[in-house]
Amino acid sequence: MKNEDVFVLLLEDNPAQYTLLAAYLEREHYKVLLANCIKTFHSLMKAEVPDIILLDLNLPDGDGLQLVRAIRLVHKIPLIIVSSRDRLTDRVTGLELGADDYICKPYHPRELVIRIRNLLAYKREERRTSSQAIWINDFSFNEALCCFFDKGGKEIKLTAGEYTIMAALLAGRGRILSRDQLLDVAFHRKAYPADRTIDVLISRLRKKFPLQPEDPEIIETVKEFGYRVNTAALR
């Protein structure tokens, strides 16, 4: 994965520090978004899930350790705590709550960049080699992480509806699922006349899982019945 494809979400309330670090990361061609409080952090997370989170602990509207706990209840995103709190208890607690790394201030930005690069490389390899992964052409589905990845290890961003439908089709292993069944799985409702919800979601999924010339189609349309995953695409 190239640096310019990596989205870093930086949570830091000190303007001098986040300006300096963001400038350094951008020089390394990372895409950086800044949050100076937990409220802004949550807003940015809703808009786009980052590839990695850099998180301070001393924040104006809450404690960073509690935020780490909350993040880990929902996401497996690589996360590095960057904090001036250098007590052993803080470092151990941060790692126990699910942070992947902990770096104390002051630090050299180059060291942090190396840690980011190493962590992302480790996570990509972990996803690629996971025994729980299902391969569909050059894409993988890690059921334990509830994520899809491209061949480079980058997560494919799906909406909740898209994810649920794709996971249901894969679980069916070639079994045809009707639009009513897919609507029930994804949205817990039945189709109404001329309801195109599932067709639109399937169209979006096909765009997010593009085919190479030699690839078999991933999602097959079965006329008048519904959709199924093409078992020829499964590995």
N, C-alpha and C positions, 0 to 999 in steps of 0.2 A: 504494500500500500504506500503510495507516495504521500509525503507530508501534506501537500495541498488538498488531499482527500480526507485529512483527519480534522475533525471538528472538536476543538477543546473548549470546554465550558469552565471558566475561571471564576471562582467565588472568593473575592478578596475585597475588604472594605477600606483598605488603605490606598488612597489614590496614587501616591508616589510608587508604591510597590506594584499595584496592578498595571499601571502605565508602563513601568520598566519591563515587567515580565511579559506583558502582551506584546510590546515592541520586539522583544527578543524572540518570542515564539513566531511572530509574523515574519521576522527576518529568516527564520528557519522554514518558512512557507506553510506553517500551520494556520488553519482558520480558527480565529479566537473570538468568543463572545464573552463579555464581562458582566458579572453580577456583583453588586456591592452589598447585597442583603439577601436573606433567605426568601423573602417575598418575590424579588426579581428573579432569583434562581428558579423558583417553581414556575414562574411565567415562561421563562426561556425553555425549561424542560418540557413544558406542554407544547411549545411551538415546534421543537425539534430535539430528538434525543441525541446527545453528543456521543462521540467515540471514546472520550475520556474526560473525567472530572478532576480538577485541581481545587482543593477546598481548604480554606482557612478555618480555624476553630473559633476565634474570637470575633463574633459578628454582632451587629447592633440590634438585631431582632431575634436572637436565639443562640443556642450553643451548637457548634459544629458537630460535636459528637452525637448529639441527638439527631441531627440531620443525616449523618452517616447511617445510623440505625434505620431511619425512615427510608432512605434510598435503597438500602439492602433488602427491605421488605418487598420491593417492587422490581428493582433493576439489578443486573449483574455487570453493569458498566464498569470498566477499569476506573479506579479511584485512588488518587494520591492526596494525602493530607499534607498541606504545606503550612506550617505554623511555628510561631515563636514559643509555643508551649513545649518545652523540651524535657519536662519531668517524665520519668520512666512510667509512672501510672498513666499519663495521657497517651504516651506512645503505645503502650500495651493495650489500653482500652480501645484506642482507635483501630488497631489491627484486629483485636478480638471482635469488634463490631462489624468488620468486613472490609476495611480499607486494604488496598493491595500494597501500599507503601506509605511511609511517613518520613518526611524530610523536614528538618528543623531550620528555622531562620536564625542567623543569616546563612545563605547558601549562594553558590555561584550558579547563574542561570544555565550554564553549560551542563552542570551536573544534573539539573532537573530535566533538561532535554534528553540526556542519555537515559535517565530513568524512564521517561515517557516512552522513548523508542523501544527500550528493552521490554517494558511491560506490554506494550501493544504487540510486539513480536511474539512474546510468550502466549498471550491470549489468542492470537491468530493460530498459532500452532496447536494450542489446546483444543480449539474448536475444530480444526482440520482433522485431528487424530482421534477425536472423541469416539469411543466405542458405541455411544448412543446416537451417533449421527446417521441420518438417512440421506443418501445422495440421490439427487434428481438432476440428471445431466451433470453440469459442473457446479450445481448449487447443493448446499447441505442444510439439513434441518436437524437442529439439536433440540430434542424434546425436553431434556432436563433444563435447558436455558430458555426454552420457549422462543427460539430465534431461528431465522434463516440467514445463511451467509453465502456470499459469492465465492468464487474459487480463490480469490485473494484473501479471504477471511474477514471481509468487511460485512457488517450486518446490513441486511436488506430491510429498509424501514417500511413496515406495514401498519395499516390501521388495525384496530381490534377486529373489525369485521373481516378484513382481508386475511388476517392471520387465522382466525377461527375457521374460515372456509377452506383455506389451503391445508390446514392441519386435519380437517375432517375428510377431505379428499384423499390425503395421504393415508390416513387411518383406514380408509375403505379399500385400499390396495386394488384399485381397478373396479370396485363395485360402483354402479351408477347411483348417484344421489340426485333426487329431484330438486327442483327449485324450492318446493315446500319444505323438504327436509333440510336444505341448506339455510333457508330463512329461519326455521325453527332452531337450528344449532346456533346460528350467529345472532339472531335478534329475538328469538322466542316468540315468533308470530307466524301466521299463515300469509300466503300471498293473496293479494286482491286482484281483480281483473286488470290485465295490462300492466301488472307490477314488473318493472324491469330492474329492480334492485340487485338481484343476483347476477343478471347479465352484465350490468355495469361493473360490479366488483370483479367478475371473472375477466372482463376486458382489461381492467386495471392490473390484475395479477399477471396477465400475459405480458403486459408491457414491463412489469418489474422483474420478470424472469425471461429475458430475451433469449432467443434460440440462435445457435450457430448453424450454418448451412447443413452440417451433418447431424444435428441433434434431432431426436424424435420430439414431437409435440408433447408438452407436459400435461396440459388440461385438454381433454377431448370433449367436444359437444356431441351428445347422443340425441339426435333429433327426436322431438316430442317426448323425451324422457328426462333429460337433465345433463349432468356432467360427471366425468370420472377422470381419475388420474391415469395417464397412459403408463402401463407397467413397463413398457419398453424403455422409458426414461429413468426408471428406478435402478439403483445399483446396490 
